[in-house]
C-alpha cells in the first residue's frame, strides 16, 4: 500500500531516511530523517506530518472561508510583489494556505502553531488548536456534532475532548420559543434522566449520545445543533489518497514483519554506533535467548583455570567463572537479579556476578546521550534515578559525570528497535524533552527516553514498551493479552481483577473470550511498579504462555 500525493506524479512509500542524507521535505523544506515518505523513482521526500496537512480546510485564524493549500501563490495574487503572511507579516514563499475570496494568506508554520481557546461547553480545561488529530490518529470523533473529523481541530490535552474548527464557532447560548428561553450548549452525557435516550424537541429524532445539544434545564427542551442554529458545512479535502502498489520496489507491509527488514533498519540507525555498545547488546540477546553458554576449549587444567579467572574493577579478589553452577539462591551484585547459571564469583566473599554483567564494557557511547561517553560504576553517587526507566539506581550504572545522566546497565542494553505486538510498525528508541509527550499506553508523562513509531506518532514510555504481550495471572483462568480497547470515554469501566474503576483510554490486559479486562498494575504490579529488569526478561524470553512482548531487531 502506497499513497498518491497531490503534488507528485509517482506513488510515495514510507522509508527510513538517514539523518546524513541531506534530504529535505518538499512542503516545509526542513531536513528529513527517520520514517517519512519518499518517492522510490526520484529524489522526493515528505514528512508524515506535512503529508497529513489538509489540501482544503477551515482555519480558526480565518473563519469566513476555507483555506486552500497552494505550492505557490497564483500570479494574479502575487503580481511579482511580496505578499505578507497575515499572521507574522513576513513575505510568503513556497507552500501557503490561501483564501481566494479575501486574499488571506498563512505560512505553513503559522498555520500549524498551537494556541489555546476557552469554550463554555468545555470550561473545565482550555482547548488547544492542532493541525492534526490528537494521539497520532488519522481522524477523530467530534464531541460537539458527533461526526468524524480530519485535519485542523481543537482538543483538550487532559481529557481528550476534541472538536471540529467549525463546531468551535457555535454559540454557547441560543434563544428559542415565544418567551425566548435560553438553551445552553452542553454535552449529551451531562444530562441524566434514567433512560439514556434523548430526542430533539423540534424534529423528534434521537440525538447522538456522543455529541452535544442545546438544552434548557427549566423546560427540559432539547434541540439538535442543526435544528437550533445554522451549522457550517464541513470543508475538508486531503492532499493524498491510499493506493495499491504492485511494484516490487515499493513498500510492502509484509517487510515490516520480516527480520531482515528490521536488521537493515538496525544497520541504518546503528551505522555509527559504538562498537562496545553493539557487542553488549549482542551478548544481551544471547542472554535472553539462552545462547550465552561458556565456550568450550581443549586446554590444560591449569590454563583453563586461568582462562576462567577475571580481575574485575568492582571486587578486590579475582572472580572465577563457574560453568557447573547449581542454583544456590545467590544474587548478582551488578543487577540484583537471581543467578541461575554461569556466574563469575568469589566464594571467599560470597560475591557473584552474572557472566553478562561481569563482561560489561567500562565505557560506551549511547545514542540517547551521544554528546559524552558513559562510564560503568559499581555504585552511583548521583541522586535521582535511571533516565530510561525512572527508577532508583541499583547496582551497576552507566553514568555521565558531566551531565549526571544515568542508565541501568540493563536499560542501556535494550535494543534500539523493538516490535510491540499491539502495533504494526517498529518502535525506535529516542530521547524527547522531559514531559513533552504522554505515553500512549498508560497516559502518563514520559520522562524523556521513549520508544516511538515515527509513522504514527505512537509513543510508549520505557516500562510500557517492554511489558509482556501475553501473560498468565492468578486473577483469571485464561491468558491475558495487552490490548488497546476502543471504548466510549463517557461510560464507566471497571477492572475485573480489583473491581475498581479504570480509565477507558488506558491499555489493559484483556481476555476477549470472557470480556475480562484488568489494570496493567493489577496483572504486572511487580513489573510496572519497580525497576523494569524483570519486565524485560519476562517480555523477551520465549517460553510458556508469556511469549514475547517486544521482539528485538
C-alpha positions as CSV (number, residue, x, y, z in Angstrom):
1,X,0.0,0.0,0.0
2,X,1.4,3.4,-1.0
3,X,0.0,6.9,-1.2
4,X,-0.6,9.2,-4.1
5,X,0.3,12.8,-3.2
6,X,-1.5,15.8,-4.8
7,X,1.8,17.5,-6.0
8,X,3.7,14.4,-7.2
9,X,3.2,12.1,-10.1
10,X,4.6,8.9,-8.6
11,X,3.4,6.8,-5.6
12,X,5.2,7.5,-2.3
13,X,6.2,4.9,0.2
14,X,7.3,5.1,3.9
15,X,11.0,4.7,4.2
16,X,13.7,5.2,6.9
17,X,15.8,8.2,5.8
18,X,19.3,8.6,7.3
19,X,20.0,11.9,9.1
20,X,23.1,12.5,7.0
21,X,21.2,12.1,3.7
22,X,20.7,15.9,3.4
23,X,17.1,15.2,2.3
24,X,14.6,18.0,2.7
25,X,10.8,17.9,2.8
26,X,9.1,19.1,-0.3
27,X,6.5,21.1,1.7
28,X,8.3,22.7,4.6
29,X,11.9,22.5,3.2
30,X,13.2,21.2,6.6
31,X,15.6,18.3,6.9
32,X,14.1,14.8,6.7
33,X,15.3,11.8,8.8
34,X,13.8,8.7,10.3
35,X,10.5,7.3,8.9
36,X,8.9,9.5,6.3
37,X,7.6,9.3,2.8
38,X,9.9,9.0,-0.2
39,X,9.4,8.5,-3.9
40,X,11.4,5.4,-5.0
41,X,11.8,6.8,-8.5
42,X,13.0,10.3,-7.8
43,X,14.5,12.5,-5.1
44,X,11.2,13.5,-3.5
45,X,10.8,13.4,0.3
46,X,7.8,14.3,2.5
47,X,7.4,14.4,6.3
48,X,4.5,12.3,7.5
49,X,3.2,15.4,9.3
50,X,3.3,17.5,6.2
51,X,1.6,14.8,4.2
52,X,-1.4,15.0,6.6
53,X,-1.8,18.7,6.2
54,X,-5.2,19.3,4.6
55,X,-5.5,20.5,1.0
56,X,-8.6,22.5,2.0
57,X,-10.0,23.2,5.5
58,X,-11.4,25.9,7.6
59,X,-8.8,27.5,9.9
60,X,-9.6,29.4,13.1
61,X,-7.5,32.3,12.0
62,X,-9.7,32.8,9.0
63,X,-13.3,31.7,9.9
64,X,-15.1,33.2,7.0
65,X,-13.9,30.8,4.2
66,X,-11.9,27.6,3.9
67,X,-8.2,28.0,3.1
68,X,-6.6,26.1,0.3
69,X,-3.0,24.8,0.4
70,X,-1.0,26.1,-2.6
71,X,2.6,25.2,-3.5
72,X,2.9,28.8,-4.8
73,X,0.7,31.8,-4.8
74,X,-1.1,32.4,-8.2
75,X,0.4,35.1,-10.4
76,X,-2.6,37.3,-10.3
77,X,-2.3,37.4,-6.5
78,X,1.5,37.9,-6.2
79,X,1.8,40.1,-9.2
80,X,5.6,39.8,-8.8
81,X,5.3,41.5,-5.4
82,X,6.0,40.1,-2.0
83,X,2.7,39.1,-0.3
84,X,2.9,39.0,3.5
85,X,1.5,36.3,5.7
86,X,-1.5,37.7,7.5
87,X,-0.2,36.3,10.9
88,X,3.5,37.0,11.0
89,X,3.6,39.7,8.3
90,X,6.7,38.1,6.7
91,X,6.7,37.5,2.9
92,X,5.0,34.3,1.7
93,X,7.0,31.8,-0.3
94,X,6.6,28.2,-1.1
95,X,3.6,26.4,0.4
96,X,1.0,28.8,1.7
97,X,-2.6,28.5,2.9
98,X,-4.6,30.9,0.7
99,X,-8.2,32.3,0.6
100,X,-9.1,33.3,-2.9
101,X,-12.1,35.4,-1.8
102,X,-10.2,37.5,0.7
103,X,-6.6,37.3,-0.4
104,X,-5.8,35.9,3.1
105,X,-2.5,34.0,3.3
106,X,-0.8,31.9,6.0
107,X,2.7,30.4,6.1
108,X,2.7,26.7,6.7
109,X,4.5,27.2,10.0
110,X,2.0,29.9,11.1
111,X,-0.9,27.6,10.1
112,X,0.2,24.8,12.5
113,X,1.2,26.8,15.6
114,X,-0.6,25.7,18.7
115,X,-2.7,28.2,20.8
116,X,-5.3,27.9,23.4
117,X,-9.0,28.5,23.3
118,X,-11.6,28.6,26.1
119,X,-15.1,27.3,25.3
120,X,-18.1,27.2,27.6
121,X,-19.0,23.7,26.5
122,X,-15.7,22.5,27.9
123,X,-14.9,25.2,30.5
124,X,-13.0,22.8,32.9
125,X,-9.9,22.9,30.6
126,X,-8.6,25.0,27.8
127,X,-8.6,23.6,24.3
128,X,-5.5,23.6,22.1
129,X,-5.5,24.1,18.3
130,X,-3.8,21.3,16.4
131,X,-3.1,20.8,12.7
132,X,-3.6,17.0,13.1
133,X,-5.9,14.7,15.1
134,X,-4.6,14.0,18.6
135,X,-2.6,10.9,19.5
136,X,-1.3,10.3,16.0
137,X,-4.7,9.1,14.7
138,X,-5.8,9.7,11.1
139,X,-9.2,11.0,12.3
140,X,-11.2,12.0,15.4
141,X,-14.8,11.9,16.6
142,X,-16.0,15.4,17.3
143,X,-17.5,15.7,20.8
144,X,-19.8,18.5,19.6
145,X,-21.6,17.2,16.5
146,X,-20.6,13.6,16.9
147,X,-19.3,13.3,13.4
148,X,-15.9,12.1,12.2
149,X,-13.3,14.8,11.5
150,X,-9.8,15.2,9.9
151,X,-7.1,17.7,10.0
152,X,-7.4,21.0,11.9
153,X,-9.1,20.7,15.2
154,X,-9.3,21.8,18.9
155,X,-8.6,19.2,21.6
156,X,-8.1,19.0,25.3
157,X,-4.7,17.7,26.3
158,X,-6.0,16.5,29.7
159,X,-9.2,14.6,28.8
160,X,-9.0,14.1,25.0
161,X,-12.1,16.2,24.3
162,X,-11.8,17.1,20.6
163,X,-14.0,19.2,18.1
164,X,-14.0,20.5,14.6
165,X,-12.9,24.0,13.9
166,X,-16.4,24.6,12.5
167,X,-18.0,23.4,15.8
168,X,-15.8,25.7,17.9
169,X,-17.7,28.6,16.3
170,X,-21.1,27.5,17.5
171,X,-22.8,29.9,20.0
172,X,-22.8,28.7,23.6
173,X,-26.4,30.0,24.2
174,X,-29.4,30.4,21.9
175,X,-32.9,31.7,22.4
176,X,-36.0,29.7,21.5
177,X,-39.8,30.0,21.5
178,X,-42.2,32.8,22.1
179,X,-40.7,33.6,25.6
180,X,-37.2,33.5,24.2
181,X,-36.0,30.9,26.8
182,X,-32.2,30.3,26.8
183,X,-30.8,27.0,25.7
184,X,-27.2,26.2,26.7
185,X,-24.7,24.2,24.6
186,X,-23.9,21.1,26.6
187,X,-22.6,17.5,26.2
188,X,-25.4,14.9,26.0
189,X,-23.7,12.8,28.6
190,X,-24.1,15.6,31.2
191,X,-27.9,15.0,31.2
192,X,-29.2,12.2,33.3
193,X,-32.8,11.2,33.3
194,X,-32.5,7.4,33.9
195,X,-33.5,6.4,30.3
196,X,-30.2,7.1,28.5
197,X,-32.2,8.2,25.4
198,X,-32.9,11.7,24.3
199,X,-34.9,13.2,21.5
200,X,-34.9,16.5,19.8
201,X,-37.9,18.7,20.7
202,X,-38.0,20.1,17.2
203,X,-37.6,17.2,14.8
204,X,-38.3,14.5,17.4
205,X,-35.4,12.4,16.2
206,X,-32.9,10.8,18.6
207,X,-29.8,12.8,19.4
208,X,-26.3,11.5,19.1
209,X,-25.2,10.5,22.7
210,X,-21.6,11.1,21.8
211,X,-22.2,14.7,20.7
212,X,-23.6,17.9,22.1
213,X,-27.0,19.6,22.1
214,X,-28.8,22.8,23.1
215,X,-30.6,22.3,26.3
216,X,-32.9,24.2,28.6
217,X,-32.9,22.7,32.1
218,X,-36.0,24.5,33.3
219,X,-38.3,23.2,30.5
220,X,-36.2,20.1,29.5
221,X,-36.2,21.4,26.0
222,X,-33.6,19.6,23.7
223,X,-32.5,20.7,20.3
224,X,-30.1,19.2,17.7
225,X,-27.3,21.7,16.9
226,X,-28.6,21.8,13.3
227,X,-32.2,22.3,14.4
228,X,-31.3,25.3,16.6
229,X,-28.6,27.1,14.6
230,X,-27.1,27.2,11.1
231,X,-24.1,24.9,11.1
232,X,-21.3,25.4,8.6
233,X,-20.7,22.6,6.2
234,X,-17.5,20.7,7.0
235,X,-15.0,21.6,4.3
236,X,-12.1,19.2,4.3
237,X,-10.0,17.8,1.4
238,X,-7.0,15.6,2.0
239,X,-3.8,16.1,0.0
240,X,-3.3,12.3,-0.6
241,X,-5.1,9.0,-1.0
242,X,-4.1,5.4,-0.3
243,X,-3.4,3.3,-3.4
244,X,-2.5,-0.3,-4.1
245,X,1.1,-0.5,-5.3
246,X,2.2,-3.5,-7.3
247,X,5.8,-2.6,-8.0
248,X,8.3,-4.8,-6.1
249,X,10.4,-1.8,-5.5
250,X,7.7,-0.1,-3.4
251,X,7.0,-0.5,0.2
252,X,5.5,-3.9,1.2
253,X,3.8,-4.0,4.6
254,X,4.9,-7.6,5.0
255,X,8.5,-6.3,5.1
256,X,7.7,-4.8,8.4
257,X,7.2,-8.3,9.8
258,X,10.4,-9.6,8.3
259,X,13.5,-9.7,10.4
260,X,15.7,-8.8,7.5
261,X,13.9,-5.5,7.2
262,X,14.4,-4.8,10.9
263,X,18.0,-5.8,10.6
264,X,18.5,-3.3,7.7
265,X,16.8,-0.7,9.8
266,X,19.1,-1.5,12.7
267,X,22.1,-1.3,10.5
268,X,21.0,2.1,9.2
269,X,20.3,3.5,12.7
270,X,23.4,1.9,14.1
271,X,25.7,2.9,11.3
272,X,27.9,4.9,13.6
273,X,27.0,3.1,16.8
274,X,29.7,2.5,19.4
275,X,31.3,-0.9,18.9
276,X,31.3,-1.7,22.6
277,X,27.6,-1.0,22.9
278,X,26.9,-3.2,19.9
279,X,28.8,-6.1,21.4
280,X,27.0,-5.5,24.7
281,X,23.6,-5.6,23.0
282,X,24.5,-8.7,21.1
283,X,25.5,-10.5,24.4
284,X,22.2,-9.3,25.9
285,X,20.4,-11.0,23.0
286,X,22.3,-14.2,23.7
287,X,21.5,-14.0,27.4
288,X,17.8,-13.7,26.8
289,X,17.7,-16.5,24.2
290,X,19.8,-18.9,26.3
291,X,22.8,-18.8,23.9
292,X,25.2,-17.4,26.5
293,X,26.8,-20.7,27.4
294,X,30.6,-20.6,28.0
295,X,32.7,-21.6,25.0
296,X,34.4,-25.0,25.4
297,X,38.1,-25.1,24.7
298,X,40.6,-28.0,24.7
299,X,43.4,-26.9,27.1
300,X,45.3,-28.0,30.2
301,X,43.6,-27.8,33.6
302,X,45.9,-25.0,34.7
303,X,45.4,-22.9,31.6
304,X,41.6,-23.5,31.8
305,X,41.5,-22.2,35.4
306,X,43.5,-19.1,34.4
307,X,41.1,-18.6,31.4
308,X,38.1,-18.7,33.8
309,X,39.6,-16.0,36.1
310,X,38.6,-12.4,35.8
311,X,40.0,-9.4,37.6
312,X,37.0,-7.1,38.0
313,X,37.1,-3.5,39.0
314,X,34.1,-4.0,41.4
315,X,35.9,-6.5,43.6
316,X,39.3,-6.9,45.3
317,X,39.7,-10.6,44.6
318,X,39.8,-12.4,41.2
319,X,36.4,-13.8,40.1
320,X,36.1,-17.3,38.7
321,X,33.6,-18.5,36.1
322,X,31.6,-21.5,37.4
323,X,30.1,-23.3,34.4
324,X,28.8,-26.1,36.7
325,X,26.9,-23.7,38.9
326,X,24.0,-25.1,40.8
327,X,21.3,-22.6,41.7
328,X,22.0,-21.7,45.3
329,X,19.9,-18.6,45.6
330,X,22.7,-16.1,45.0
331,X,22.0,-12.6,43.8
332,X,24.1,-10.7,41.2
333,X,25.8,-7.7,42.8
334,X,25.5,-5.8,39.4
335,X,21.8,-6.0,38.7
336,X,20.4,-7.7,41.9
337,X,18.6,-10.4,39.9
338,X,18.8,-14.0,41.0
339,X,21.7,-16.1,39.4
340,X,20.6,-19.3,37.7
341,X,23.7,-20.2,35.7
342,X,27.3,-19.4,34.7
343,X,28.3,-16.8,37.3
344,X,31.6,-15.2,38.0
345,X,32.1,-15.5,41.7
346,X,34.3,-15.0,44.7
347,X,33.3,-17.8,47.2
348,X,35.5,-16.3,49.9
349,X,33.4,-13.1,50.0
350,X,30.1,-14.6,48.7
351,X,30.3,-12.1,45.8
352,X,28.7,-13.1,42.5
353,X,28.1,-11.6,39.1
354,X,26.2,-12.8,36.1
355,X,28.6,-13.6,33.3
356,X,26.9,-10.9,31.2
357,X,27.2,-8.3,34.0
358,X,30.8,-9.2,34.6
359,X,31.7,-8.6,31.0
360,X,30.1,-5.2,30.6
361,X,32.4,-2.7,28.9
362,X,33.8,0.1,31.1
363,X,32.8,2.8,28.6
364,X,30.1,3.1,26.0
365,X,28.7,5.8,23.7
366,X,25.0,5.6,23.8
367,X,22.7,7.1,21.1
368,X,20.3,8.8,23.7
369,X,23.3,10.7,25.2
370,X,25.8,10.9,22.4
371,X,27.5,14.1,23.5
372,X,29.5,12.3,26.1
373,X,30.7,8.7,26.8
374,X,29.1,6.8,29.7
375,X,31.3,5.2,32.3
376,X,30.4,2.0,34.2
377,X,30.2,2.4,38.0
378,X,29.6,-0.3,40.6
379,X,27.6,2.2,42.7
380,X,26.4,5.5,41.6
381,X,27.0,8.6,43.8
382,X,24.4,10.7,42.0
383,X,20.9,11.2,43.4
384,X,17.9,10.5,41.2
385,X,17.0,7.6,39.0
386,X,17.7,6.0,35.7
387,X,17.0,8.3,32.8
388,X,15.3,5.5,30.9
389,X,13.0,3.7,33.3
390,X,12.9,6.4,36.0
391,X,13.5,4.0,38.9
392,X,16.2,4.0,41.6
393,X,19.8,3.5,40.6
394,X,20.7,0.0,41.8
395,X,23.8,-2.0,41.2
396,X,26.0,-1.2,38.1
397,X,25.2,2.0,36.4
398,X,26.4,3.8,33.2
399,X,26.8,7.4,34.0
400,X,27.9,10.7,32.5
401,X,29.9,12.5,35.2
402,X,29.5,15.8,33.4
403,X,25.7,15.8,32.9
404,X,24.5,13.5,35.7
405,X,22.9,11.3,33.1
406,X,22.4,7.7,34.3
407,X,21.3,4.4,32.8
408,X,20.9,1.0,34.5
409,X,23.2,-1.5,32.7
410,X,20.2,-3.5,31.5
411,X,18.4,-0.3,30.3
412,X,21.5,0.7,28.4
413,X,21.5,-2.8,26.7
414,X,17.9,-2.7,25.4
415,X,17.8,-2.8,21.6
416,X,17.3,0.4,19.7
417,X,14.5,-1.1,17.7
418,X,11.8,-3.3,19.2
419,X,8.4,-4.7,18.0
420,X,5.4,-4.4,20.1
421,X,2.7,-7.0,19.1
422,X,0.0,-4.4,19.7
423,X,1.4,-2.1,16.9
424,X,2.3,-2.9,13.3
425,X,5.4,-0.8,12.9
426,X,8.8,-0.9,14.5
427,X,9.3,1.2,17.7
428,X,12.5,3.2,17.8
429,X,14.4,4.2,21.0
430,X,14.8,8.0,21.2
431,X,15.0,10.8,23.7
432,X,12.5,13.6,24.0
433,X,12.2,16.7,26.1
434,X,11.1,15.8,29.6
435,X,7.3,15.6,29.8
436,X,6.9,16.7,26.2
437,X,4.6,13.8,25.4
438,X,2.3,11.3,27.1
439,X,2.7,7.5,26.9
440,X,0.0,6.0,24.6
441,X,-0.3,3.1,26.9
442,X,-0.6,4.5,30.5
443,X,-1.2,8.2,29.5
444,X,1.5,9.3,32.0
445,X,4.0,12.0,31.1
446,X,7.1,10.5,29.5
447,X,10.3,11.3,31.5
448,X,12.5,11.6,28.4
449,X,13.6,8.3,26.9
450,X,10.8,6.6,24.9
451,X,10.1,4.1,22.1
452,X,8.4,5.9,19.3
453,X,6.7,5.0,16.0
454,X,7.7,7.7,13.6
455,X,5.0,6.8,11.2
456,X,2.0,7.0,13.6
457,X,3.3,9.3,16.4
458,X,2.6,6.5,18.9
459,X,4.9,6.9,21.9
460,X,5.5,4.3,24.7
461,X,7.5,5.1,27.7
462,X,10.3,2.8,28.6
463,X,8.5,0.5,31.0
464,X,5.3,0.1,28.9
465,X,7.2,-0.7,25.7
466,X,8.7,-3.7,27.5
467,X,5.6,-5.1,29.0
468,X,4.9,-8.8,28.1
469,X,2.3,-9.0,25.3
470,X,0.7,-12.2,26.8
471,X,0.7,-13.2,30.4
472,X,-0.9,-15.8,32.7
473,X,-2.1,-14.5,36.0
474,X,-3.9,-15.8,39.1
475,X,-6.7,-13.3,38.6
476,X,-8.0,-15.1,35.5
477,X,-8.1,-18.7,34.2
478,X,-7.1,-17.8,30.6
479,X,-4.1,-16.0,29.3
480,X,-4.4,-12.2,29.2
481,X,-3.2,-10.1,26.2
482,X,-2.0,-6.5,26.4
483,X,-4.7,-4.6,24.5
484,X,-5.7,-1.1,23.5
485,X,-9.5,-1.3,23.7
486,X,-11.6,1.2,21.8
487,X,-14.3,2.3,24.3
488,X,-16.6,5.2,24.9
489,X,-14.8,7.6,27.2
490,X,-18.0,8.8,28.7
491,X,-19.1,5.4,30.1
492,X,-17.7,3.8,33.3
493,X,-15.5,0.8,33.1
494,X,-14.1,-1.4,35.9
495,X,-11.1,-3.7,36.3
496,X,-12.3,-7.3,36.7
497,X,-9.3,-8.0,38.9
498,X,-9.6,-5.3,41.6
499,X,-13.2,-4.2,40.8
500,X,-12.0,-0.6,40.9
501,X,-12.9,1.9,38.1
502,X,-10.4,2.1,35.2
503,X,-9.9,4.7,32.5
504,X,-11.3,3.7,29.1
505,X,-8.4,5.1,27.1
506,X,-5.7,3.2,29.1
507,X,-4.3,-0.1,27.8
508,X,-5.4,-3.2,29.7
509,X,-4.7,-6.9,29.9
510,X,-7.7,-8.5,28.3
511,X,-9.3,-11.8,27.6
512,X,-11.6,-11.4,24.6
513,X,-13.4,-14.7,25.1
514,X,-14.5,-13.8,28.6
515,X,-14.5,-10.0,28.1
516,X,-12.2,-9.8,31.2
517,X,-10.1,-6.7,31.5
518,X,-7.6,-5.7,34.1
519,X,-5.4,-2.8,35.0
520,X,-1.8,-3.2,34.0
521,X,-0.8,-2.7,37.6
522,X,-3.1,-5.5,38.8
523,X,-1.5,-8.0,36.5
524,X,2.1,-7.0,36.5
525,X,2.5,-4.8,39.6
526,X,5.9,-6.2,40.2
527,X,6.9,-5.1,36.7
528,X,5.1,-1.7,36.3
529,X,5.8,-0.5,39.9
530,X,9.5,-1.4,40.1
531,X,12.9,-1.5,38.3
532,X,11.9,-2.9,34.9
533,X,14.6,-5.5,34.6
534,X,12.1,-8.3,35.4
535,X,9.8,-6.9,32.7
536,X,12.5,-7.1,30.1
537,X,13.4,-10.6,30.9
538,X,9.8,-11.7,31.1
539,X,8.9,-9.8,27.9
540,X,11.8,-11.0,25.8
541,X,12.1,-14.7,26.9
542,X,10.3,-17.1,24.6
543,X,8.9,-19.6,27.0
544,X,5.4,-20.8,28.0
545,X,2.5,-18.5,27.6
546,X,4.5,-15.4,28.3
547,X,5.6,-15.2,24.7
548,X,7.5,-12.0,23.7
549,X,6.2,-8.6,24.3
550,X,8.8,-7.0,22.1
551,X,10.9,-8.7,19.5
552,X,14.4,-7.3,19.2
553,X,15.6,-6.1,15.9
